[in-house]
């Protein structure tokens, strides 16, 4: 399964624990906060000023290694 912008941050980390490192590298340190359970990847990235396309690319690259 491919990670999409509409998936929640917590959904991504739950399904693919190795992605936590990618979130941290991009400066998205709120993977454990309450908003992470309902906030989409796109919304979370925008709220933190993170390039969602670059983040999405790196997340998908991380899960392809498995």
mmJSON file of the N, C-alpha and C atoms, coordinates in Angstrom:
{"data_MODEL":{"atom_site":{
"group_PDB":["ATOM","ATOM","ATOM","ATOM","ATOM","ATOM","ATOM","ATOM","ATOM","ATOM","ATOM","ATOM","ATOM","ATOM","ATOM","ATOM","ATOM","ATOM","ATOM","ATOM","ATOM","ATOM","ATOM","ATOM","ATOM","ATOM","ATOM","ATOM","ATOM","ATOM","ATOM","ATOM","ATOM","ATOM","ATOM","ATOM","ATOM","ATOM","ATOM","ATOM","ATOM","ATOM","ATOM","ATOM","ATOM","ATOM","ATOM","ATOM","ATOM","ATOM","ATOM","ATOM","ATOM","ATOM","ATOM","ATOM","ATOM","ATOM","ATOM","ATOM","ATOM","ATOM","ATOM","ATOM","ATOM","ATOM","ATOM","ATOM","ATOM","ATOM","ATOM","ATOM","ATOM","ATOM","ATOM","ATOM","ATOM","ATOM","ATOM","ATOM","ATOM","ATOM","ATOM","ATOM","ATOM","ATOM","ATOM","ATOM","ATOM","ATOM","ATOM","ATOM","ATOM","ATOM","ATOM","ATOM","ATOM","ATOM","ATOM","ATOM","ATOM","ATOM","ATOM","ATOM","ATOM","ATOM","ATOM","ATOM","ATOM","ATOM","ATOM","ATOM","ATOM","ATOM","ATOM","ATOM","ATOM","ATOM","ATOM","ATOM","ATOM","ATOM","ATOM","ATOM","ATOM","ATOM","ATOM","ATOM","ATOM","ATOM","ATOM","ATOM","ATOM","ATOM","ATOM","ATOM","ATOM","ATOM","ATOM","ATOM","ATOM","ATOM","ATOM","ATOM","ATOM","ATOM","ATOM","ATOM","ATOM","ATOM","ATOM","ATOM","ATOM","ATOM","ATOM","ATOM","ATOM","ATOM","ATOM","ATOM","ATOM","ATOM","ATOM","ATOM","ATOM","ATOM","ATOM","ATOM","ATOM","ATOM","ATOM","ATOM","ATOM","ATOM","ATOM","ATOM","ATOM","ATOM","ATOM","ATOM","ATOM","ATOM","ATOM","ATOM","ATOM","ATOM","ATOM","ATOM","ATOM","ATOM","ATOM","ATOM","ATOM","ATOM","ATOM","ATOM","ATOM","ATOM"],
"id":[1,2,3,4,5,6,7,8,9,10,11,12,13,14,15,16,17,18,19,20,21,22,23,24,25,26,27,28,29,30,31,32,33,34,35,36,37,38,39,40,41,42,43,44,45,46,47,48,49,50,51,52,53,54,55,56,57,58,59,60,61,62,63,64,65,66,67,68,69,70,71,72,73,74,75,76,77,78,79,80,81,82,83,84,85,86,87,88,89,90,91,92,93,94,95,96,97,98,99,100,101,102,103,104,105,106,107,108,109,110,111,112,113,114,115,116,117,118,119,120,121,122,123,124,125,126,127,128,129,130,131,132,133,134,135,136,137,138,139,140,141,142,143,144,145,146,147,148,149,150,151,152,153,154,155,156,157,158,159,160,161,162,163,164,165,166,167,168,169,170,171,172,173,174,175,176,177,178,179,180,181,182,183,184,185,186,187,188,189,190,191,192,193,194,195,196,197,198],
"type_symbol":["N","C","C","N","C","C","N","C","C","N","C","C","N","C","C","N","C","C","N","C","C","N","C","C","N","C","C","N","C","C","N","C","C","N","C","C","N","C","C","N","C","C","N","C","C","N","C","C","N","C","C","N","C","C","N","C","C","N","C","C","N","C","C","N","C","C","N","C","C","N","C","C","N","C","C","N","C","C","N","C","C","N","C","C","N","C","C","N","C","C","N","C","C","N","C","C","N","C","C","N","C","C","N","C","C","N","C","C","N","C","C","N","C","C","N","C","C","N","C","C","N","C","C","N","C","C","N","C","C","N","C","C","N","C","C","N","C","C","N","C","C","N","C","C","N","C","C","N","C","C","N","C","C","N","C","C","N","C","C","N","C","C","N","C","C","N","C","C","N","C","C","N","C","C","N","C","C","N","C","C","N","C","C","N","C","C","N","C","C","N","C","C","N","C","C","N","C","C"],
"label_atom_id":["N","CA","C","N","CA","C","N","CA","C","N","CA","C","N","CA","C","N","CA","C","N","CA","C","N","CA","C","N","CA","C","N","CA","C","N","CA","C","N","CA","C","N","CA","C","N","CA","C","N","CA","C","N","CA","C","N","CA","C","N","CA","C","N","CA","C","N","CA","C","N","CA","C","N","CA","C","N","CA","C","N","CA","C","N","CA","C","N","CA","C","N","CA","C","N","CA","C","N","CA","C","N","CA","C","N","CA","C","N","CA","C","N","CA","C","N","CA","C","N","CA","C","N","CA","C","N","CA","C","N","CA","C","N","CA","C","N","CA","C","N","CA","C","N","CA","C","N","CA","C","N","CA","C","N","CA","C","N","CA","C","N","CA","C","N","CA","C","N","CA","C","N","CA","C","N","CA","C","N","CA","C","N","CA","C","N","CA","C","N","CA","C","N","CA","C","N","CA","C","N","CA","C","N","CA","C","N","CA","C","N","CA","C","N","CA","C","N","CA","C","N","CA","C","N","CA","C","N","CA","C"],
"label_alt_id":[null,null,null,null,null,null,null,null,null,null,null,null,null,null,null,null,null,null,null,null,null,null,null,null,null,null,null,null,null,null,null,null,null,null,null,null,null,null,null,null,null,null,null,null,null,null,null,null,null,null,null,null,null,null,null,null,null,null,null,null,null,null,null,null,null,null,null,null,null,null,null,null,null,null,null,null,null,null,null,null,null,null,null,null,null,null,null,null,null,null,null,null,null,null,null,null,null,null,null,null,null,null,null,null,null,null,null,null,null,null,null,null,null,null,null,null,null,null,null,null,null,null,null,null,null,null,null,null,null,null,null,null,null,null,null,null,null,null,null,null,null,null,null,null,null,null,null,null,null,null,null,null,null,null,null,null,null,null,null,null,null,null,null,null,null,null,null,null,null,null,null,null,null,null,null,null,null,null,null,null,null,null,null,null,null,null,null,null,null,null,null,null,null,null,null,null,null,null],
"label_comp_id":["UNK","UNK","UNK","UNK","UNK","UNK","UNK","UNK","UNK","UNK","UNK","UNK","UNK","UNK","UNK","UNK","UNK","UNK","UNK","UNK","UNK","UNK","UNK","UNK","UNK","UNK","UNK","UNK","UNK","UNK","UNK","UNK","UNK","UNK","UNK","UNK","UNK","UNK","UNK","UNK","UNK","UNK","UNK","UNK","UNK","UNK","UNK","UNK","UNK","UNK","UNK","UNK","UNK","UNK","UNK","UNK","UNK","UNK","UNK","UNK","UNK","UNK","UNK","UNK","UNK","UNK","UNK","UNK","UNK","UNK","UNK","UNK","UNK","UNK","UNK","UNK","UNK","UNK","UNK","UNK","UNK","UNK","UNK","UNK","UNK","UNK","UNK","UNK","UNK","UNK","UNK","UNK","UNK","UNK","UNK","UNK","UNK","UNK","UNK","UNK","UNK","UNK","UNK","UNK","UNK","UNK","UNK","UNK","UNK","UNK","UNK","UNK","UNK","UNK","UNK","UNK","UNK","UNK","UNK","UNK","UNK","UNK","UNK","UNK","UNK","UNK","UNK","UNK","UNK","UNK","UNK","UNK","UNK","UNK","UNK","UNK","UNK","UNK","UNK","UNK","UNK","UNK","UNK","UNK","UNK","UNK","UNK","UNK","UNK","UNK","UNK","UNK","UNK","UNK","UNK","UNK","UNK","UNK","UNK","UNK","UNK","UNK","UNK","UNK","UNK","UNK","UNK","UNK","UNK","UNK","UNK","UNK","UNK","UNK","UNK","UNK","UNK","UNK","UNK","UNK","UNK","UNK","UNK","UNK","UNK","UNK","UNK","UNK","UNK","UNK","UNK","UNK","UNK","UNK","UNK","UNK","UNK","UNK"],
"label_asym_id":["A","A","A","A","A","A","A","A","A","A","A","A","A","A","A","A","A","A","A","A","A","A","A","A","A","A","A","A","A","A","A","A","A","A","A","A","A","A","A","A","A","A","A","A","A","A","A","A","A","A","A","A","A","A","A","A","A","A","A","A","A","A","A","A","A","A","A","A","A","A","A","A","A","A","A","A","A","A","A","A","A","A","A","A","A","A","A","A","A","A","A","A","A","A","A","A","A","A","A","A","A","A","A","A","A","A","A","A","A","A","A","A","A","A","A","A","A","A","A","A","A","A","A","A","A","A","A","A","A","A","A","A","A","A","A","A","A","A","A","A","A","A","A","A","A","A","A","A","A","A","A","A","A","A","A","A","A","A","A","A","A","A","A","A","A","A","A","A","A","A","A","A","A","A","A","A","A","A","A","A","A","A","A","A","A","A","A","A","A","A","A","A","A","A","A","A","A","A"],
"label_entity_id":["1","1","1","1","1","1","1","1","1","1","1","1","1","1","1","1","1","1","1","1","1","1","1","1","1","1","1","1","1","1","1","1","1","1","1","1","1","1","1","1","1","1","1","1","1","1","1","1","1","1","1","1","1","1","1","1","1","1","1","1","1","1","1","1","1","1","1","1","1","1","1","1","1","1","1","1","1","1","1","1","1","1","1","1","1","1","1","1","1","1","1","1","1","1","1","1","1","1","1","1","1","1","1","1","1","1","1","1","1","1","1","1","1","1","1","1","1","1","1","1","1","1","1","1","1","1","1","1","1","1","1","1","1","1","1","1","1","1","1","1","1","1","1","1","1","1","1","1","1","1","1","1","1","1","1","1","1","1","1","1","1","1","1","1","1","1","1","1","1","1","1","1","1","1","1","1","1","1","1","1","1","1","1","1","1","1","1","1","1","1","1","1","1","1","1","1","1","1"],
"label_seq_id":[1,1,1,2,2,2,3,3,3,4,4,4,5,5,5,6,6,6,7,7,7,8,8,8,9,9,9,10,10,10,11,11,11,12,12,12,13,13,13,14,14,14,15,15,15,16,16,16,17,17,17,18,18,18,19,19,19,20,20,20,21,21,21,22,22,22,23,23,23,24,24,24,25,25,25,26,26,26,27,27,27,28,28,28,29,29,29,30,30,30,31,31,31,32,32,32,33,33,33,34,34,34,35,35,35,36,36,36,37,37,37,38,38,38,39,39,39,40,40,40,41,41,41,42,42,42,43,43,43,44,44,44,45,45,45,46,46,46,47,47,47,48,48,48,49,49,49,50,50,50,51,51,51,52,52,52,53,53,53,54,54,54,55,55,55,56,56,56,57,57,57,58,58,58,59,59,59,60,60,60,61,61,61,62,62,62,63,63,63,64,64,64,65,65,65,66,66,66],
"pdbx_PDB_ins_code":[null,null,null,null,null,null,null,null,null,null,null,null,null,null,null,null,null,null,null,null,null,null,null,null,null,null,null,null,null,null,null,null,null,null,null,null,null,null,null,null,null,null,null,null,null,null,null,null,null,null,null,null,null,null,null,null,null,null,null,null,null,null,null,null,null,null,null,null,null,null,null,null,null,null,null,null,null,null,null,null,null,null,null,null,null,null,null,null,null,null,null,null,null,null,null,null,null,null,null,null,null,null,null,null,null,null,null,null,null,null,null,null,null,null,null,null,null,null,null,null,null,null,null,null,null,null,null,null,null,null,null,null,null,null,null,null,null,null,null,null,null,null,null,null,null,null,null,null,null,null,null,null,null,null,null,null,null,null,null,null,null,null,null,null,null,null,null,null,null,null,null,null,null,null,null,null,null,null,null,null,null,null,null,null,null,null,null,null,null,null,null,null,null,null,null,null,null,null],
"Cartn_x":[0.84,0.0,0.877,0.471,1.217,0.653,1.531,1.127,0.594,-0.529,-1.14,-1.271,-1.518,-1.678,-2.891,-3.884,-5.129,-5.072,-4.048,-3.923,-3.559,-4.038,-3.66,-2.215,-1.581,-0.188,-0.082,-1.014,-0.977,-1.205,-2.076,-2.318,-1.03,-0.301,0.953,1.966,2.146,3.137,2.731,1.43,0.963,1.227,0.955,1.154,2.622,3.363,4.764,5.621,5.963,6.714,8.032,8.649,9.925,9.775,8.553,8.347,8.522,8.491,8.658,9.964,10.995,12.296,12.207,11.423,11.257,10.521,9.469,8.738,9.679,10.499,11.431,12.442,12.946,13.937,13.362,12.072,11.419,10.926,11.13,10.73,9.3,8.668,7.295,7.373,7.552,7.789,6.521,5.381,4.126,3.457,4.217,3.597,2.868,3.169,2.481,1.397,1.172,0.183,-1.236,-2.204,-3.603,-4.02,-3.532,-3.916,-3.441,-2.374,-1.829,-2.81,-3.759,-4.699,-5.791,-6.066,-7.12,-6.652,-5.514,-5.006,-4.368,-4.713,-4.118,-2.648,-1.925,-0.517,-0.379,-1.24,-1.182,-1.457,-2.477,-2.802,-1.681,-1.136,-0.043,1.186,1.513,2.682,2.467,1.291,0.993,1.052,0.514,0.496,1.9,2.85,4.218,5.165,4.611,5.435,6.365,5.919,6.742,6.251,7.176,6.855,6.24,4.925,4.214,4.644,4.965,5.379,6.711,7.654,8.961,8.794,7.975,7.715,7.077,6.082,5.385,6.345,7.196,8.185,9.117,9.609,10.52,9.832,8.562,7.819,7.638,7.226,7.029,8.338,9.422,10.733,11.11,10.789,11.116,10.371,9.116,8.372,8.703,9.252,9.653,10.866,11.656,12.865,12.533,11.331,10.939,10.562],
"Cartn_y":[-1.194,0.0,1.246,2.206,3.449,4.484,5.248,6.323,7.476,8.038,9.163,10.366,11.533,12.774,12.751,11.953,11.941,11.035,10.201,9.307,10.125,9.688,10.387,10.034,10.937,10.73,9.479,9.317,8.158,6.857,6.89,5.712,5.285,6.263,5.969,5.355,5.976,5.495,4.128,3.912,2.619,1.493,1.751,0.726,0.555,1.641,1.641,2.336,1.647,2.271,2.925,2.416,2.986,4.4,4.821,6.172,7.247,6.878,7.861,8.63,7.936,8.572,9.615,9.327,10.257,11.512,11.317,12.47,13.366,12.757,13.52,14.281,13.625,14.245,15.481,15.448,16.573,17.639,17.418,18.408,18.282,17.17,16.927,16.025,16.654,15.918,15.599,15.911,15.727,14.391,13.376,12.094,11.464,11.885,11.335,12.241,13.398,14.331,13.929,14.498,14.15,14.436,15.516,15.875,14.832,14.123,13.135,12.009,11.782,10.684,11.037,12.319,12.694,13.634,14.256,15.213,14.467,14.86,14.205,14.596,13.797,14.094,15.481,15.771,17.062,18.212,18.081,19.139,19.341,18.249,18.336,18.998,18.628,19.22,20.716,21.079,22.496,23.308,22.741,23.44,23.711,22.874,23.024,23.583,24.021,24.614,23.637,22.387,21.331,21.038,20.831,20.484,19.082,19.013,17.735,16.777,17.288,16.408,15.728,16.477,15.913,14.907,15.254,14.347,13.067,13.183,12.021,11.122,11.738,10.978,10.2,10.856,10.2,9.105,9.323,8.293,7.048,7.243,6.106,5.393,6.163,5.562,4.682,5.133,4.38,3.048,3.029,1.762,0.83,1.355,0.516,-0.338,0.117,-0.605,-1.92,-2.027,-3.225,-4.363],
"Cartn_z":[0.0,0.0,0.0,-0.758,-0.866,0.115,0.723,1.625,0.787,1.231,0.516,1.445,0.849,1.613,2.523,2.167,2.946,4.169,4.273,5.439,6.671,7.839,9.069,9.424,10.121,10.53,11.401,12.326,13.221,12.449,11.456,10.62,9.92,9.404,8.715,9.68,10.83,11.796,12.364,12.544,13.058,12.065,10.794,9.762,9.405,9.46,9.043,10.102,11.188,12.294,11.876,10.844,10.397,9.85,9.552,9.016,10.084,11.346,12.423,12.24,11.822,11.593,10.469,9.436,8.319,8.789,9.591,10.137,10.94,11.783,12.62,11.763,10.734,9.852,9.152,8.887,8.218,9.198,10.498,11.489,11.964,11.657,12.098,13.333,14.494,15.734,16.504,15.955,16.693,16.406,16.031,15.689,16.866,18.073,19.235,19.793,19.177,19.722,19.304,19.956,19.704,18.27,17.688,16.32,15.308,15.628,14.694,14.395,15.282,15.065,14.062,13.87,12.924,11.823,12.003,11.028,9.859,8.636,7.471,7.349,6.616,6.367,5.737,4.779,4.1,5.07,5.91,6.872,7.884,8.377,9.349,8.765,7.537,6.874,6.647,6.172,5.93,7.224,8.305,9.593,10.125,9.704,10.19,9.129,8.002,6.961,6.27,6.156,5.569,4.155,3.246,1.858,1.828,1.637,1.714,0.606,-0.56,-1.664,-1.355,-0.805,-0.431,0.713,1.692,2.812,2.304,1.455,0.911,0.131,-0.66,-1.431,-0.5,0.546,1.49,2.289,2.658,3.39,2.527,1.293,0.402,0.079,-0.015,-0.237,0.957,2.159,3.377,3.441,2.985,3.064,1.899,0.83,-0.3,0.054,1.006,1.412,2.099,2.608,3.374,2.466],
"occupancy":[1.0,1.0,1.0,1.0,1.0,1.0,1.0,1.0,1.0,1.0,1.0,1.0,1.0,1.0,1.0,1.0,1.0,1.0,1.0,1.0,1.0,1.0,1.0,1.0,1.0,1.0,1.0,1.0,1.0,1.0,1.0,1.0,1.0,1.0,1.0,1.0,1.0,1.0,1.0,1.0,1.0,1.0,1.0,1.0,1.0,1.0,1.0,1.0,1.0,1.0,1.0,1.0,1.0,1.0,1.0,1.0,1.0,1.0,1.0,1.0,1.0,1.0,1.0,1.0,1.0,1.0,1.0,1.0,1.0,1.0,1.0,1.0,1.0,1.0,1.0,1.0,1.0,1.0,1.0,1.0,1.0,1.0,1.0,1.0,1.0,1.0,1.0,1.0,1.0,1.0,1.0,1.0,1.0,1.0,1.0,1.0,1.0,1.0,1.0,1.0,1.0,1.0,1.0,1.0,1.0,1.0,1.0,1.0,1.0,1.0,1.0,1.0,1.0,1.0,1.0,1.0,1.0,1.0,1.0,1.0,1.0,1.0,1.0,1.0,1.0,1.0,1.0,1.0,1.0,1.0,1.0,1.0,1.0,1.0,1.0,1.0,1.0,1.0,1.0,1.0,1.0,1.0,1.0,1.0,1.0,1.0,1.0,1.0,1.0,1.0,1.0,1.0,1.0,1.0,1.0,1.0,1.0,1.0,1.0,1.0,1.0,1.0,1.0,1.0,1.0,1.0,1.0,1.0,1.0,1.0,1.0,1.0,1.0,1.0,1.0,1.0,1.0,1.0,1.0,1.0,1.0,1.0,1.0,1.0,1.0,1.0,1.0,1.0,1.0,1.0,1.0,1.0,1.0,1.0,1.0,1.0,1.0,1.0],
"B_iso_or_equiv":[0.0,0.0,0.0,0.0,0.0,0.0,0.0,0.0,0.0,0.0,0.0,0.0,0.0,0.0,0.0,0.0,0.0,0.0,0.0,0.0,0.0,0.0,0.0,0.0,0.0,0.0,0.0,0.0,0.0,0.0,0.0,0.0,0.0,0.0,0.0,0.0,0.0,0.0,0.0,0.0,0.0,0.0,0.0,0.0,0.0,0.0,0.0,0.0,0.0,0.0,0.0,0.0,0.0,0.0,0.0,0.0,0.0,0.0,0.0,0.0,0.0,0.0,0.0,0.0,0.0,0.0,0.0,0.0,0.0,0.0,0.0,0.0,0.0,0.0,0.0,0.0,0.0,0.0,0.0,0.0,0.0,0.0,0.0,0.0,0.0,0.0,0.0,0.0,0.0,0.0,0.0,0.0,0.0,0.0,0.0,0.0,0.0,0.0,0.0,0.0,0.0,0.0,0.0,0.0,0.0,0.0,0.0,0.0,0.0,0.0,0.0,0.0,0.0,0.0,0.0,0.0,0.0,0.0,0.0,0.0,0.0,0.0,0.0,0.0,0.0,0.0,0.0,0.0,0.0,0.0,0.0,0.0,0.0,0.0,0.0,0.0,0.0,0.0,0.0,0.0,0.0,0.0,0.0,0.0,0.0,0.0,0.0,0.0,0.0,0.0,0.0,0.0,0.0,0.0,0.0,0.0,0.0,0.0,0.0,0.0,0.0,0.0,0.0,0.0,0.0,0.0,0.0,0.0,0.0,0.0,0.0,0.0,0.0,0.0,0.0,0.0,0.0,0.0,0.0,0.0,0.0,0.0,0.0,0.0,0.0,0.0,0.0,0.0,0.0,0.0,0.0,0.0,0.0,0.0,0.0,0.0,0.0,0.0],
"pdbx_formal_charge":[null,null,null,null,null,null,null,null,null,null,null,null,null,null,null,null,null,null,null,null,null,null,null,null,null,null,null,null,null,null,null,null,null,null,null,null,null,null,null,null,null,null,null,null,null,null,null,null,null,null,null,null,null,null,null,null,null,null,null,null,null,null,null,null,null,null,null,null,null,null,null,null,null,null,null,null,null,null,null,null,null,null,null,null,null,null,null,null,null,null,null,null,null,null,null,null,null,null,null,null,null,null,null,null,null,null,null,null,null,null,null,null,null,null,null,null,null,null,null,null,null,null,null,null,null,null,null,null,null,null,null,null,null,null,null,null,null,null,null,null,null,null,null,null,null,null,null,null,null,null,null,null,null,null,null,null,null,null,null,null,null,null,null,null,null,null,null,null,null,null,null,null,null,null,null,null,null,null,null,null,null,null,null,null,null,null,null,null,null,null,null,null,null,null,null,null,null,null],
"auth_seq_id":[1,1,1,2,2,2,3,3,3,4,4,4,5,5,5,6,6,6,7,7,7,8,8,8,9,9,9,10,10,10,11,11,11,12,12,12,13,13,13,14,14,14,15,15,15,16,16,16,17,17,17,18,18,18,19,19,19,20,20,20,21,21,21,22,22,22,23,23,23,24,24,24,25,25,25,26,26,26,27,27,27,28,28,28,29,29,29,30,30,30,31,31,31,32,32,32,33,33,33,34,34,34,35,35,35,36,36,36,37,37,37,38,38,38,39,39,39,40,40,40,41,41,41,42,42,42,43,43,43,44,44,44,45,45,45,46,46,46,47,47,47,48,48,48,49,49,49,50,50,50,51,51,51,52,52,52,53,53,53,54,54,54,55,55,55,56,56,56,57,57,57,58,58,58,59,59,59,60,60,60,61,61,61,62,62,62,63,63,63,64,64,64,65,65,65,66,66,66],
"auth_comp_id":["UNK","UNK","UNK","UNK","UNK","UNK","UNK","UNK","UNK","UNK","UNK","UNK","UNK","UNK","UNK","UNK","UNK","UNK","UNK","UNK","UNK","UNK","UNK","UNK","UNK","UNK","UNK","UNK","UNK","UNK","UNK","UNK","UNK","UNK","UNK","UNK","UNK","UNK","UNK","UNK","UNK","UNK","UNK","UNK","UNK","UNK","UNK","UNK","UNK","UNK","UNK","UNK","UNK","UNK","UNK","UNK","UNK","UNK","UNK","UNK","UNK","UNK","UNK","UNK","UNK","UNK","UNK","UNK","UNK","UNK","UNK","UNK","UNK","UNK","UNK","UNK","UNK","UNK","UNK","UNK","UNK","UNK","UNK","UNK","UNK","UNK","UNK","UNK","UNK","UNK","UNK","UNK","UNK","UNK","UNK","UNK","UNK","UNK","UNK","UNK","UNK","UNK","UNK","UNK","UNK","UNK","UNK","UNK","UNK","UNK","UNK","UNK","UNK","UNK","UNK","UNK","UNK","UNK","UNK","UNK","UNK","UNK","UNK","UNK","UNK","UNK","UNK","UNK","UNK","UNK","UNK","UNK","UNK","UNK","UNK","UNK","UNK","UNK","UNK","UNK","UNK","UNK","UNK","UNK","UNK","UNK","UNK","UNK","UNK","UNK","UNK","UNK","UNK","UNK","UNK","UNK","UNK","UNK","UNK","UNK","UNK","UNK","UNK","UNK","UNK","UNK","UNK","UNK","UNK","UNK","UNK","UNK","UNK","UNK","UNK","UNK","UNK","UNK","UNK","UNK","UNK","UNK","UNK","UNK","UNK","UNK","UNK","UNK","UNK","UNK","UNK","UNK","UNK","UNK","UNK","UNK","UNK","UNK"],
"auth_asym_id":["A","A","A","A","A","A","A","A","A","A","A","A","A","A","A","A","A","A","A","A","A","A","A","A","A","A","A","A","A","A","A","A","A","A","A","A","A","A","A","A","A","A","A","A","A","A","A","A","A","A","A","A","A","A","A","A","A","A","A","A","A","A","A","A","A","A","A","A","A","A","A","A","A","A","A","A","A","A","A","A","A","A","A","A","A","A","A","A","A","A","A","A","A","A","A","A","A","A","A","A","A","A","A","A","A","A","A","A","A","A","A","A","A","A","A","A","A","A","A","A","A","A","A","A","A","A","A","A","A","A","A","A","A","A","A","A","A","A","A","A","A","A","A","A","A","A","A","A","A","A","A","A","A","A","A","A","A","A","A","A","A","A","A","A","A","A","A","A","A","A","A","A","A","A","A","A","A","A","A","A","A","A","A","A","A","A","A","A","A","A","A","A","A","A","A","A","A","A"],
"auth_atom_id":["N","CA","C","N","CA","C","N","CA","C","N","CA","C","N","CA","C","N","CA","C","N","CA","C","N","CA","C","N","CA","C","N","CA","C","N","CA","C","N","CA","C","N","CA","C","N","CA","C","N","CA","C","N","CA","C","N","CA","C","N","CA","C","N","CA","C","N","CA","C","N","CA","C","N","CA","C","N","CA","C","N","CA","C","N","CA","C","N","CA","C","N","CA","C","N","CA","C","N","CA","C","N","CA","C","N","CA","C","N","CA","C","N","CA","C","N","CA","C","N","CA","C","N","CA","C","N","CA","C","N","CA","C","N","CA","C","N","CA","C","N","CA","C","N","CA","C","N","CA","C","N","CA","C","N","CA","C","N","CA","C","N","CA","C","N","CA","C","N","CA","C","N","CA","C","N","CA","C","N","CA","C","N","CA","C","N","CA","C","N","CA","C","N","CA","C","N","CA","C","N","CA","C","N","CA","C","N","CA","C","N","CA","C","N","CA","C","N","CA","C","N","CA","C","N","CA","C","N","CA","C"],
"pdbx_PDB_model_num":[1,1,1,1,1,1,1,1,1,1,1,1,1,1,1,1,1,1,1,1,1,1,1,1,1,1,1,1,1,1,1,1,1,1,1,1,1,1,1,1,1,1,1,1,1,1,1,1,1,1,1,1,1,1,1,1,1,1,1,1,1,1,1,1,1,1,1,1,1,1,1,1,1,1,1,1,1,1,1,1,1,1,1,1,1,1,1,1,1,1,1,1,1,1,1,1,1,1,1,1,1,1,1,1,1,1,1,1,1,1,1,1,1,1,1,1,1,1,1,1,1,1,1,1,1,1,1,1,1,1,1,1,1,1,1,1,1,1,1,1,1,1,1,1,1,1,1,1,1,1,1,1,1,1,1,1,1,1,1,1,1,1,1,1,1,1,1,1,1,1,1,1,1,1,1,1,1,1,1,1,1,1,1,1,1,1,1,1,1,1,1,1,1,1,1,1,1,1]
}}}
